[in-house]
Amino acid sequence: MIELNSKERKTLEKAAHDLQPVVIVGGAGVTEGLVKMVDSSLAVHELIKVKFNEYKDEKVELVNQICNQENATLVRIIGNVAILYRPAEKPEDRKFDI
Protein backbone atom coordinates (compact mmCIF):
# COMPACT_ATOMS: atom_id res chain seq x y z
CA MET A 1 0.00 0.00 0.00
CA ILE A 2 1.40 3.38 -0.98
CA GLU A 3 0.92 6.62 0.88
CA LEU A 4 -0.69 9.45 -1.06
CA ASN A 5 -0.17 13.11 -0.37
CA SER A 6 -3.06 15.56 -0.76
CA LYS A 7 -2.09 16.54 -4.32
CA GLU A 8 -1.95 12.90 -5.48
CA ARG A 9 -5.23 12.16 -3.71
CA LYS A 10 -6.94 15.12 -5.47
CA THR A 11 -5.59 13.99 -8.85
CA LEU A 12 -7.00 10.50 -8.36
CA GLU A 13 -10.32 11.85 -7.08
CA LYS A 14 -10.72 13.97 -10.21
CA ALA A 15 -9.88 10.97 -12.41
CA ALA A 16 -12.44 8.84 -10.57
CA HIS A 17 -15.23 11.42 -10.80
CA ASP A 18 -16.81 10.02 -13.97
CA LEU A 19 -16.18 6.36 -13.14
CA GLN A 20 -19.03 4.02 -12.32
CA PRO A 21 -18.66 1.49 -9.47
CA VAL A 22 -17.29 -1.79 -10.84
CA VAL A 23 -17.62 -3.76 -7.59
CA ILE A 24 -20.74 -3.76 -5.43
CA VAL A 25 -20.80 -5.08 -1.87
CA GLY A 26 -24.19 -6.70 -1.36
CA GLY A 27 -25.82 -9.01 1.14
CA ALA A 28 -23.02 -11.60 0.99
CA GLY A 29 -20.48 -9.04 2.22
CA VAL A 30 -16.80 -9.26 1.40
CA THR A 31 -16.39 -12.73 -0.06
CA GLU A 32 -13.43 -14.37 -1.77
CA GLY A 33 -15.11 -13.77 -5.13
CA LEU A 34 -15.55 -10.07 -4.37
CA VAL A 35 -11.88 -9.74 -3.42
CA LYS A 36 -10.87 -11.49 -6.66
CA MET A 37 -13.08 -9.09 -8.61
CA VAL A 38 -11.39 -6.13 -6.90
CA ASP A 39 -7.99 -7.61 -7.74
CA SER A 40 -8.79 -8.13 -11.43
CA SER A 41 -10.44 -4.71 -11.73
CA LEU A 42 -7.45 -2.97 -10.18
CA ALA A 43 -5.10 -4.89 -12.48
CA VAL A 44 -6.98 -3.58 -15.51
CA HIS A 45 -8.04 -0.08 -14.44
CA GLU A 46 -5.71 0.89 -11.54
CA LEU A 47 -8.47 3.15 -10.16
CA ILE A 48 -11.89 1.76 -9.28
CA LYS A 49 -14.99 2.52 -7.25
CA VAL A 50 -16.54 0.07 -4.81
CA LYS A 51 -20.16 0.70 -3.86
CA PHE A 52 -21.70 -0.50 -0.60
CA ASN A 53 -25.36 -1.47 -0.93
CA GLU A 54 -25.12 -3.39 2.35
CA TYR A 55 -22.75 -3.25 5.34
CA LYS A 56 -22.72 0.55 5.17
CA ASP A 57 -21.88 0.87 8.87
CA GLU A 58 -18.81 -1.36 8.49
CA LYS A 59 -17.58 0.07 5.19
CA VAL A 60 -14.38 1.63 6.61
CA GLU A 61 -13.26 -1.64 8.19
CA LEU A 62 -14.23 -3.65 5.09
CA VAL A 63 -12.43 -1.29 2.71
CA ASN A 64 -9.30 -1.41 4.85
CA GLN A 65 -9.50 -5.21 4.84
CA ILE A 66 -9.79 -5.26 1.03
CA CYS A 67 -6.93 -2.78 0.65
CA ASN A 68 -4.66 -4.86 2.89
CA GLN A 69 -5.46 -8.07 1.00
CA GLU A 70 -4.96 -6.54 -2.44
CA ASN A 71 -2.13 -4.10 -1.66
CA ALA A 72 -4.37 -1.22 -2.77
CA THR A 73 -4.66 2.30 -1.42
CA LEU A 74 -7.88 3.91 -0.26
CA VAL A 75 -8.14 7.29 -1.99
CA ARG A 76 -11.38 8.40 -0.31
CA ILE A 77 -14.79 7.23 0.83
CA ILE A 78 -17.60 9.44 -0.42
CA GLY A 79 -21.00 8.43 0.91
CA ASN A 80 -21.23 4.69 0.34
CA VAL A 81 -18.64 4.59 -2.43
CA ALA A 82 -14.94 3.92 -1.89
CA ILE A 83 -12.27 4.88 -4.41
CA LEU A 84 -9.36 2.43 -4.54
CA TYR A 85 -6.03 2.76 -6.34
CA ARG A 86 -3.25 0.33 -7.10
CA PRO A 87 -0.58 1.26 -9.66
CA ALA A 88 0.25 -1.18 -12.45
CA GLU A 89 3.22 -3.43 -11.76
CA LYS A 90 5.14 -2.24 -14.81
CA PRO A 91 5.92 1.50 -14.77
CA GLU A 92 5.27 1.80 -18.52
CA ASP A 93 1.72 0.46 -18.05
CA ARG A 94 0.72 3.04 -15.43
CA LYS A 95 -2.12 5.36 -16.34
CA PHE A 96 -1.54 7.92 -13.58
CA ASP A 97 1.69 9.79 -13.05
CA ILE A 98 1.75 10.25 -9.32
MDAnalysis code that builds the backbone (N, CA, C; Angstrom):
import MDAnalysis as mda
import numpy as np

u = mda.Universe.empty(294, n_residues=98, atom_resindex=np.repeat(np.arange(98), 3), trajectory=True)
u.add_TopologyAttr("name", ["N", "CA", "C"] * 98)
u.add_TopologyAttr("resid", np.arange(1, 99))
u.add_TopologyAttr("resname", ["MET", "ILE", "GLU", "LEU", "ASN", "SER", "LYS", "GLU", "ARG", "LYS", "THR", "LEU", "GLU", "LYS", "ALA", "ALA", "HIS", "ASP", "LEU", "GLN", "PRO", "VAL", "VAL", "ILE", "VAL", "GLY", "GLY", "ALA", "GLY", "VAL", "THR", "GLU", "GLY", "LEU", "VAL", "LYS", "MET", "VAL", "ASP", "SER", "SER", "LEU", "ALA", "VAL", "HIS", "GLU", "LEU", "ILE", "LYS", "VAL", "LYS", "PHE", "ASN", "GLU", "TYR", "LYS", "ASP", "GLU", "LYS", "VAL", "GLU", "LEU", "VAL", "ASN", "GLN", "ILE", "CYS", "ASN", "GLN", "GLU", "ASN", "ALA", "THR", "LEU", "VAL", "ARG", "ILE", "ILE", "GLY", "ASN", "VAL", "ALA", "ILE", "LEU", "TYR", "ARG", "PRO", "ALA", "GLU", "LYS", "PRO", "GLU", "ASP", "ARG", "LYS", "PHE", "ASP", "ILE"])
u.atoms.positions = np.array([
    [0.845, -1.170, 0.000],
    [0.000, 0.000, 0.000],
    [0.893, 1.238, 0.000],
    [0.607, 2.158, -0.901],
    [1.402, 3.378, -0.980],
    [0.690, 4.504, -0.243],
    [1.473, 5.439, 0.218],
    [0.921, 6.619, 0.882],
    [0.738, 7.718, -0.160],
    [-0.399, 8.368, -0.125],
    [-0.693, 9.454, -1.056],
    [-0.666, 10.780, -0.314],
    [-0.062, 11.779, -0.952],
    [-0.168, 13.113, -0.368],
    [-1.458, 13.753, -0.888],
    [-1.772, 14.941, -0.411],
    [-3.059, 15.559, -0.761],
    [-3.171, 15.867, -2.253],
    [-2.064, 16.234, -2.888],
    [-2.094, 16.545, -4.324],
    [-2.377, 15.275, -5.134],
    [-1.724, 14.170, -4.788],
    [-1.951, 12.902, -5.480],
    [-3.381, 12.419, -5.255],
    [-3.864, 12.575, -4.042],
    [-5.232, 12.165, -3.710],
    [-6.240, 12.960, -4.548],
    [-6.042, 14.271, -4.670],
    [-6.941, 15.117, -5.469],
    [-6.913, 14.712, -6.937],
    [-5.721, 14.407, -7.462],
    [-5.588, 13.988, -8.854],
    [-6.394, 12.716, -9.103],
    [-6.277, 11.759, -8.203],
    [-7.005, 10.501, -8.357],
    [-8.512, 10.695, -8.169],
    [-8.893, 11.566, -7.263],
    [-10.322, 11.853, -7.076],
    [-10.932, 12.440, -8.338],
    [-10.224, 13.367, -8.962],
    [-10.721, 13.965, -10.208],
    [-10.833, 12.919, -11.305],
    [-9.845, 12.024, -11.391],
    [-9.875, 10.974, -12.414],
    [-11.024, 10.000, -12.168],
    [-11.386, 9.786, -10.909],
    [-12.445, 8.838, -10.566],
    [-13.837, 9.443, -10.660],
    [-13.935, 10.735, -10.829],
    [-15.229, 11.421, -10.795],
    [-16.256, 10.803, -11.744],
    [-15.860, 10.533, -12.978],
    [-16.807, 10.025, -13.971],
    [-16.902, 8.496, -14.001],
    [-16.148, 7.814, -13.158],
    [-16.180, 6.356, -13.140],
    [-17.448, 5.833, -12.464],
    [-17.914, 4.717, -12.952],
    [-19.027, 4.017, -12.322],
    [-18.455, 2.922, -11.419],
    [-19.141, 2.578, -10.330],
    [-18.656, 1.492, -9.474],
    [-18.587, 0.175, -10.255],
    [-17.451, -0.514, -10.150],
    [-17.293, -1.793, -10.844],
    [-17.483, -2.974, -9.893],
    [-17.417, -2.721, -8.599],
    [-17.617, -3.758, -7.593],
    [-18.686, -3.261, -6.623],
    [-19.654, -4.131, -6.336],
    [-20.736, -3.760, -5.428],
    [-20.786, -4.764, -4.278],
    [-20.717, -4.245, -3.065],
    [-20.805, -5.084, -1.872],
    [-22.278, -5.221, -1.515],
    [-22.786, -6.447, -1.633],
    [-24.192, -6.702, -1.363],
    [-24.381, -7.482, -0.085],
    [-25.438, -8.264, -0.049],
    [-25.819, -9.010, 1.136],
    [-24.804, -10.048, 1.575],
    [-24.012, -10.579, 0.645],
    [-23.019, -11.600, 0.987],
    [-21.798, -11.003, 1.670],
    [-21.628, -9.697, 1.579],
    [-20.482, -9.041, 2.215],
    [-19.219, -9.191, 1.391],
    [-18.091, -9.145, 2.075],
    [-16.796, -9.257, 1.400],
    [-16.436, -10.737, 1.325],
    [-16.669, -11.315, 0.165],
    [-16.386, -12.728, -0.063],
    [-15.083, -12.871, -0.837],
    [-14.636, -14.104, -0.991],
    [-13.426, -14.367, -1.765],
    [-13.618, -13.941, -3.219],
    [-14.807, -14.170, -3.755],
    [-15.111, -13.768, -5.127],
    [-15.072, -12.252, -5.302],
    [-15.572, -11.526, -4.308],
    [-15.554, -10.070, -4.371],
    [-14.109, -9.555, -4.341],
    [-13.287, -10.156, -3.509],
    [-11.884, -9.737, -3.418],
    [-11.157, -10.033, -4.727],
    [-11.470, -11.172, -5.363],
    [-10.865, -11.493, -6.662],
    [-11.315, -10.492, -7.726],
    [-12.572, -10.076, -7.650],
    [-13.082, -9.094, -8.605],
    [-12.361, -7.751, -8.431],
    [-12.143, -7.356, -7.178],
    [-11.393, -6.126, -6.901],
    [-9.986, -6.241, -7.469],
    [-9.342, -7.388, -7.257],
    [-7.986, -7.605, -7.741],
    [-7.914, -7.491, -9.262],
    [-8.815, -8.175, -9.960],
    [-8.785, -8.131, -11.429],
    [-9.139, -6.747, -11.959],
    [-10.069, -6.066, -11.298],
    [-10.445, -4.711, -11.731],
    [-9.299, -3.733, -11.542],
    [-8.600, -3.845, -10.418],
    [-7.447, -2.971, -10.180],
    [-6.325, -3.267, -11.163],
    [-6.148, -4.529, -11.528],
    [-5.100, -4.895, -12.479],
    [-5.359, -4.259, -13.844],
    [-6.622, -4.144, -14.206],
    [-6.977, -3.581, -15.510],
    [-7.048, -2.056, -15.467],
    [-7.715, -1.510, -14.462],
    [-8.037, -0.083, -14.438],
    [-7.152, 0.772, -13.535],
    [-6.506, 0.197, -12.549],
    [-5.705, 0.892, -11.538],
    [-6.551, 1.686, -10.550],
    [-7.624, 2.298, -10.993],
    [-8.467, 3.152, -10.165],
    [-9.904, 2.676, -10.311],
    [-10.531, 2.278, -9.200],
    [-11.894, 1.761, -9.279],
    [-12.740, 2.330, -8.142],
    [-14.045, 2.177, -8.309],
    [-14.992, 2.524, -7.251],
    [-15.663, 1.249, -6.761],
    [-15.842, 1.173, -5.443],
    [-16.539, 0.066, -4.808],
    [-17.749, 0.650, -4.088],
    [-18.927, 0.177, -4.460],
    [-20.165, 0.701, -3.861],
    [-20.677, -0.268, -2.799],
    [-21.138, 0.286, -1.695],
    [-21.697, -0.498, -0.598],
    [-23.211, -0.365, -0.595],
    [-23.902, -1.431, -1.036],
    [-25.356, -1.475, -0.928],
    [-25.764, -2.016, 0.431],
    [-24.908, -2.827, 1.019],
    [-25.116, -3.395, 2.351],
    [-23.850, -3.129, 3.160],
    [-23.898, -3.409, 4.445],
    [-22.749, -3.249, 5.341],
    [-22.221, -1.811, 5.336],
    [-23.118, -0.855, 5.241],
    [-22.724, 0.554, 5.170],
    [-22.063, 1.025, 6.465],
    [-22.475, 0.469, 7.594],
    [-21.883, 0.871, 8.868],
    [-20.466, 0.346, 9.042],
    [-20.138, -0.751, 8.367],
    [-18.807, -1.356, 8.494],
    [-17.917, -1.065, 7.295],
    [-18.305, -0.121, 6.447],
    [-17.576, 0.074, 5.191],
    [-16.107, 0.444, 5.392],
    [-15.780, 1.234, 6.401],
    [-14.383, 1.633, 6.614],
    [-13.529, 0.414, 6.930],
    [-14.010, -0.439, 7.828],
    [-13.261, -1.641, 8.187],
    [-13.148, -2.591, 6.999],
    [-14.243, -2.750, 6.239],
    [-14.229, -3.654, 5.092],
    [-13.305, -3.154, 3.987],
    [-13.311, -1.855, 3.736],
    [-12.430, -1.292, 2.707],
    [-10.972, -1.457, 3.123],
    [-10.672, -1.219, 4.386],
    [-9.299, -1.407, 4.852],
    [-8.874, -2.861, 4.731],
    [-9.784, -3.781, 4.996],
    [-9.495, -5.209, 4.843],
    [-9.190, -5.539, 3.379],
    [-10.007, -5.023, 2.460],
    [-9.794, -5.258, 1.029],
    [-8.456, -4.662, 0.596],
    [-8.173, -3.444, 1.032],
    [-6.928, -2.784, 0.655],
    [-5.712, -3.571, 1.144],
    [-5.773, -4.083, 2.359],
    [-4.659, -4.861, 2.891],
    [-4.464, -6.153, 2.113],
    [-5.550, -6.813, 1.736],
    [-5.455, -8.068, 0.996],
    [-4.927, -7.859, -0.412],
    [-5.303, -6.761, -1.032],
    [-4.964, -6.537, -2.444],
    [-3.857, -5.509, -2.657],
    [-3.219, -5.076, -1.583],
    [-2.133, -4.098, -1.664],
    [-2.590, -2.839, -2.414],
    [-3.798, -2.411, -2.133],
    [-4.371, -1.221, -2.766],
    [-4.373, -0.077, -1.757],
    [-4.615, 1.114, -2.257],
    [-4.663, 2.303, -1.418],
    [-6.062, 2.899, -1.478],
    [-6.592, 3.230, -0.327],
    [-7.881, 3.914, -0.263],
    [-7.642, 5.392, -0.566],
    [-8.266, 5.870, -1.632],
    [-8.145, 7.285, -1.986],
    [-9.111, 8.094, -1.126],
    [-10.376, 7.687, -1.106],
    [-11.378, 8.399, -0.309],
    [-12.663, 7.594, -0.289],
    [-13.439, 7.782, 0.765],
    [-14.787, 7.234, 0.834],
    [-15.741, 8.418, 0.759],
    [-16.611, 8.387, -0.234],
    [-17.601, 9.445, -0.415],
    [-18.966, 8.776, -0.341],
    [-19.714, 9.074, 0.709],
    [-21.001, 8.430, 0.910],
    [-20.798, 6.947, 1.133],
    [-21.376, 6.141, 0.261],
    [-21.231, 4.687, 0.341],
    [-20.386, 4.138, -0.798],
    [-19.521, 4.981, -1.339],
    [-18.643, 4.590, -2.435],
    [-17.196, 4.843, -2.030],
    [-16.369, 3.809, -2.183],
    [-14.944, 3.925, -1.886],
    [-14.161, 3.947, -3.191],
    [-13.154, 4.803, -3.254],
    [-12.269, 4.880, -4.413],
    [-10.965, 4.206, -4.027],
    [-10.580, 3.180, -4.803],
    [-9.363, 2.427, -4.537],
    [-8.374, 2.597, -5.688],
    [-7.094, 2.593, -5.339],
    [-6.035, 2.762, -6.335],
    [-4.914, 1.765, -6.078],
    [-4.444, 1.162, -7.152],
    [-3.249, 0.325, -7.096],
    [-2.532, 0.501, -8.425],
    [-1.291, 1.036, -8.402],
    [-0.580, 1.259, -9.665],
    [-0.243, -0.061, -10.356],
    [-0.132, -0.005, -11.670],
    [0.251, -1.183, -12.446],
    [1.659, -1.611, -12.041],
    [1.930, -2.907, -12.169],
    [3.223, -3.431, -11.755],
    [4.356, -2.880, -12.615],
    [4.123, -2.766, -13.914],
    [5.145, -2.241, -14.814],
    [4.976, -0.727, -14.931],
    [6.040, 0.032, -14.689],
    [5.924, 1.501, -14.771],
    [5.402, 2.010, -16.117],
    [5.723, 1.330, -17.208],
    [5.275, 1.803, -18.519],
    [3.782, 1.572, -18.739],
    [3.152, 0.728, -17.931],
    [1.717, 0.455, -18.054],
    [0.864, 1.356, -17.175],
    [1.474, 2.204, -16.366],
    [0.718, 3.038, -15.429],
    [-0.024, 4.141, -16.148],
    [-1.258, 4.349, -15.723],
    [-2.117, 5.363, -16.342],
    [-2.038, 6.701, -15.637],
    [-1.590, 6.696, -14.383],
    [-1.540, 7.916, -13.583],
    [-0.111, 8.192, -13.168],
    [0.320, 9.408, -13.377],
    [1.687, 9.792, -13.054],
    [1.705, 10.482, -11.690],
    [1.716, 9.677, -10.653],
    [1.752, 10.250, -9.316],
    [2.940, 9.705, -8.543],
])
